């Protein structure tokens, strides 16, 4: 699942490979949906509460100095 997630994320990048002009929103949306589905699947099989992980990451990032 992790490999599939990375592959799908790379497919998102393909839409921006030659610049941001002319990106097809429907095609990009489909690729982003693939990424989200693999992410949710990976979290589920890993026993990770993704909502809680995101909230914790936001809390940590809020206090970070960039």
NUDOZA-418118 format. One record per residue (C-alpha): x, y, z. Coordinates in steps of 0.1 Angstrom, whole numbers, padded with zeros to 4 digits, always signed. Each point is the difference from the previous one (the first is absolute). Example, Ala and Ser with C-alpha at 12.3 -4.5 7.8 and 13.67 -1.06 7.14 Angstrom:
<sites>
+0123-0045+0078/+0014+0034-0007/
</sites>
This chain:
<sites>
+0000+0000+0000/+0028+0024+0008/+0016-0006-0034/-0034+0006-0017/-0005+0032+0020/+0034+0012-0013/-0007-0010-0035/-0034+0019+0000/+0017+0030+0015/+0025-0001-0028/-0029+0000-0025/-0013+0032+0016/+0035+0015-0006/-0003-0009-0037/-0027+0026-0004/+0025+0027+0011/+0030-0014-0018/+0001+0027-0027/-0015+0028+0020/-0033+0008+0016/-0018+0013-0031/-0026-0022-0016/-0005-0025+0029/-0033-0019-0006/-0019+0003+0033/-0020-0032-0005/+0031-0021-0007/+0019+0016+0029/-0030-0006+0023/-0001-0036-0010/+0037-0004+0008/-0004+0018+0034/-0029-0023+0008/+0023-0030-0007/+0025+0015+0024/-0026+0005+0027/-0014-0035-0004/+0034-0016+0003/+0008+0022+0030/-0032-0009+0018/+0006-0037-0008/+0035+0001+0013/-0010+0017+0032/-0029-0025+0005/+0022-0031-0004/+0027+0015+0022/-0025+0007+0028/+0007+0037-0002/-0028+0025+0009/+0008+0024-0029/-0022+0027+0014/+0018-0001+0033/+0034-0001-0017/-0008+0030-0021/-0012+0020+0030/+0031-0009+0020/+0022+0010-0030/-0018+0034-0002/+0006+0005+0037/+0037-0007-0004/+0003+0021-0031/-0018+0029+0017/+0027+0003+0026/+0029-0005-0025/+0023+0028-0011/+0004-0002-0037/
</sites>
